């Protein structure tokens, strides 16, 4: 019986799939299973997953019609055998010692889940920036600002936690992880940080502008969940969230105009909330507001400052 169940939703992931699975196979712990859920791929992903499954019996493949990542993760969790559920998206990478570190942390502390530091990258080994991990357990106010977890590839929870508090809201495509984490923390789950780099998060050139409306709608649902537990975002937290979106827009080839609008909105909402800490806020504001005057590589370099 595996101790760790790794759940990987996959949709048209041929370009990154092999690297993601290889990072699981390379783990220094062996007692894991990898459950790959093909979400109606049309590019050969399913066939590639099946090939991986023939080479390692710890890898299982589930196929579903295209239903989104929330449905896929819930289906993977339902099929899991391990006592700890981990998640890894098909375009992200794990550090090879991730499960070994998790094993030490779960054994040493009475916690419900963990997250760690991540590196944003386009080329593996060259981090554009690193996430910030605080010393305290995850809180709803943190989640309402710039979510320090960043990605589901960074999350591990006990399976009993998932079963007790429910899985992902299946009508959400964006912020489903945020709504789920707010629900866990609001119900008293202790999600502890690990101040070590354990995940490499691949930055995407996907169209932010096309997703902004859906992102806003799904965030409203997450905020309703937070309100259920007595939390409303402050002006500063809203500004921090707008800064997160602006930083994301700056990573995109055609995101400068979007970043400028988000920055102006954030500064209007809460100047201090947007600008501090300066290494993050001021750098974002400078990159967004003077972006038309800067070459794209310089603009991205400024915006990726820690």
C-alpha positions in Angstrom: 0.0 0.0 0.0 1.5 3.4 -1.0 1.8 6.1 1.6 1.6 8.9 -0.9 -0.9 9.3 -3.7 0.1 11.9 -6.3 -2.8 13.2 -8.4 -2.0 14.7 -11.8 -4.8 16.1 -14.0 -3.6 16.1 -17.7 -5.2 17.9 -20.6 -3.3 18.2 -23.9 0.0 18.0 -22.0 2.3 16.3 -24.4 4.9 19.1 -24.4 5.5 18.9 -20.6 4.1 15.6 -19.5 7.3 13.5 -19.6 9.2 16.0 -17.6 6.5 16.2 -14.9 6.2 12.4 -14.6 10.0 11.9 -14.6 10.2 14.3 -11.6 7.8 12.0 -9.7 9.6 8.8 -10.7 12.9 10.4 -9.6 11.7 10.8 -6.0 14.0 9.5 -3.3 11.1 7.8 -1.7 9.6 4.8 -3.4 6.2 4.4 -1.6 4.0 6.4 -3.9 1.4 6.0 -6.6 0.8 8.4 -9.4 -2.8 8.7 -10.6 -3.0 10.5 -13.9 -6.4 11.7 -15.0 -6.6 12.4 -18.7 -9.1 15.1 -19.1 -10.3 14.5 -22.7 -7.0 15.2 -24.3 -6.7 15.3 -28.1 -3.0 15.4 -28.6 -1.8 11.9 -27.7 -1.6 12.6 -23.9 -3.7 9.5 -23.1 -1.5 7.2 -25.2 1.6 8.6 -23.6 0.2 8.1 -20.1 -0.7 4.5 -21.0 2.9 4.0 -22.1 4.2 5.3 -18.8 1.9 3.0 -16.9 3.3 0.0 -18.7 6.8 0.9 -17.5 6.0 1.5 -13.8 3.2 -0.3 -12.0 2.9 2.6 -9.5 1.4 4.7 -12.3 -2.3 4.5 -13.0 -4.3 6.2 -15.7 -8.0 7.3 -15.6 -9.7 8.7 -18.6 -12.6 11.1 -18.5 -14.4 13.4 -21.0 -13.2 17.0 -20.8 -14.6 18.2 -17.5 -11.9 20.4 -16.0 -9.2 20.1 -13.3 -11.5 20.1 -10.3 -13.4 17.1 -11.6 -10.2 15.4 -12.5 -8.6 16.0 -9.0 -11.7 14.8 -7.2 -11.8 11.6 -9.3 -8.1 11.0 -8.6 -8.6 11.5 -4.9 -11.5 9.0 -4.9 -9.2 6.4 -6.5 -6.3 7.1 -4.2 -4.9 4.5 -1.8 -2.3 6.5 0.1 -2.8 8.2 3.4 -1.4 11.5 2.1 -2.7 13.1 -1.0 -0.3 15.2 -3.1 -1.0 17.1 -6.3 1.2 17.9 -9.3 0.1 19.5 -12.5 1.3 18.1 -15.8 3.5 21.1 -16.6 5.2 21.4 -13.2 8.2 19.7 -11.7 9.0 18.4 -8.2 12.4 18.5 -6.5 13.5 14.9 -6.1 13.5 15.1 -2.3 10.0 16.5 -2.0 8.4 13.3 -0.7 11.3 12.6 1.7 10.9 16.1 3.1 7.1 15.7 3.4 7.7 12.4 5.3 9.9 14.1 7.9 7.4 17.0 8.3 4.3 14.8 8.6 6.0 12.5 11.1 7.4 15.3 13.3 4.2 17.5 13.5 0.5 17.0 14.1 -0.6 18.8 11.0 -3.2 18.4 8.3 -1.3 19.5 5.3 1.8 21.4 4.0 3.0 23.7 1.3 6.6 24.9 0.5 8.5 27.4 -1.6 8.2 27.3 -5.3 10.4 28.6 -8.2 8.8 30.1 -11.2 10.6 29.1 -14.4 10.4 28.9 -18.2 13.7 27.1 -18.5 14.3 24.5 -15.8 17.1 25.4 -13.4 16.8 29.1 -14.1 14.3 30.5 -11.6 12.6 33.8 -12.6 11.6 34.3 -9.0 10.9 32.4 -5.8 7.7 32.4 -3.7 7.7 33.7 -0.1 6.9 31.3 2.7 6.0 32.7 6.1 6.6 31.0 9.5 3.0 30.5 10.6 0.3 28.1 9.5 -1.7 29.2 6.5 -4.5 31.6 7.3 -7.5 33.0 5.5 -6.2 36.6 5.5 -3.1 35.3 3.7 -5.2 33.5 1.2 -7.3 36.6 0.5 -4.1 38.5 -0.5 -1.4 36.9 -2.5 -1.9 33.2 -1.9 1.5 31.9 -0.8 0.6 28.3 -1.9 0.6 29.5 -5.5 -0.2 26.2 -7.2 -1.9 22.9 -6.4 1.5 21.3 -7.3 2.6 22.6 -3.9 -0.1 21.0 -1.7 -0.1 17.8 0.3 -2.9 16.9 2.8 -3.9 13.9 4.7 -6.5 11.9 2.9 -8.8 12.0 5.9 -8.8 15.8 5.6 -10.0 15.6 2.0 -12.7 13.1 2.8 -13.9 15.1 5.8 -14.0 18.6 4.3 -14.8 17.7 0.7 -13.0 18.1 -2.6 -12.9 20.9 -5.2 -15.9 22.8 -6.4 -16.5 21.3 -9.8 -18.0 24.4 -11.4 -14.9 26.4 -10.9 -12.0 26.4 -13.4 -10.1 29.3 -11.8 -9.4 29.8 -8.1 -10.8 26.3 -7.3 -7.7 25.8 -5.2 -8.2 29.1 -3.3 -11.8 28.3 -2.5 -10.8 24.8 -1.3 -7.9 26.0 0.9 -10.1 28.7 2.5 -12.6 25.9 3.3 -9.9 23.7 4.9 -8.4 26.5 6.9 -11.8 27.9 7.9 -12.7 24.5 9.3 -9.6 24.4 11.5 -7.1 22.4 9.3 -3.5 23.2 10.1 -1.6 23.7 6.8 2.0 24.4 7.7 4.7 26.0 5.5 8.0 24.4 4.7 10.8 26.9 4.1 12.4 24.9 1.3 12.2 24.9 -2.4 10.2 21.7 -3.4 8.4 22.7 -6.6 9.2 24.3 -10.0 6.2 26.1 -11.4 6.2 26.6 -15.2 5.0 30.0 -16.2 2.5 30.0 -18.9 2.0 32.3 -21.9 -1.8 31.7 -21.7 -4.1 34.6 -22.3 -4.8 36.3 -19.1 -7.2 38.9 -20.6 -9.5 36.1 -21.8 -9.6 34.6 -18.3 -10.0 37.8 -16.2 -13.8 37.7 -16.1 -13.8 34.0 -15.1 -11.1 34.6 -12.6 -13.1 37.4 -11.1 -16.2 35.3 -10.9 -14.5 32.4 -9.3 -12.7 34.7 -6.8 -16.2 36.0 -5.8 -17.2 32.5 -5.0 -14.0 32.0 -2.9 -14.7 35.3 -1.1 -18.2 34.0 -0.2 -16.6 31.0 1.3 -14.3 33.2 3.3 -17.3 35.3 4.5 -18.9 32.2 5.8 -16.0 31.9 8.2 -16.2 35.6 9.1 -13.5 37.0 6.9 -13.8 39.8 4.3 -10.8 41.1 2.3 -9.4 44.4 3.4 -8.5 47.1 0.9 -4.9 46.1 1.3 -5.6 42.5 0.6 -7.6 43.4 -2.5 -4.6 45.6 -3.7 -2.3 42.7 -3.0 -4.5 40.4 -5.2 -4.5 43.0 -8.0 -0.7 43.1 -7.7 -0.6 39.4 -8.1 -2.6 39.7 -11.3 -0.4 42.5 -12.6 2.7 40.4 -12.0 1.1 37.6 -13.8 0.2 39.8 -16.7 3.8 41.1 -16.9 5.0 37.6 -17.6 2.9 37.5 -20.7 4.1 38.7 -24.1 1.1 41.0 -24.6 0.2 41.7 -21.0 1.6 45.2 -20.5 -1.6 47.1 -21.0 -3.4 44.7 -18.7 -0.7 45.0 -16.1 -0.9 48.8 -16.2 -4.7 48.8 -15.6 -4.4 46.4 -12.7 -1.6 48.4 -11.2 -3.6 51.7 -11.4 -6.6 49.9 -9.8 -4.4 48.4 -7.1 -2.8 51.7 -6.2 -6.2 53.4 -6.1 -7.6 50.6 -3.8 -4.7 50.7 -1.3 -1.4 52.4 -2.2 0.4 50.9 0.8 -1.1 47.4 0.2 0.0 47.4 -3.4 3.5 48.9 -2.9 4.7 47.0 0.2 7.0 45.2 0.5 8.8 47.4 -1.9 10.9 44.6 -3.4 7.6 43.2 -4.7 5.2 46.1 -5.0 7.4 48.9 -6.1 9.1 46.7 -8.7 5.7 45.7 -10.1 4.5 49.3 -10.2 7.6 50.5 -12.0 7.5 47.6 -14.6 3.8 48.1 -15.2 3.6 51.9 -15.4 6.7 52.5 -17.5 6.5 49.3 -19.5 5.8 51.0 -22.9 9.2 52.7 -22.5 11.2 49.5 -21.7 12.3 46.6 -23.8 10.3 43.5 -22.9 13.2 41.6 -21.3 14.1 44.5 -19.0 10.4 44.9 -18.0 10.0 41.2 -17.2 13.3 41.2 -15.2 12.1 44.1 -13.0 8.7 42.5 -12.4 10.2 39.2 -11.3 12.2 40.9 -8.5 11.7 39.1 -5.2 
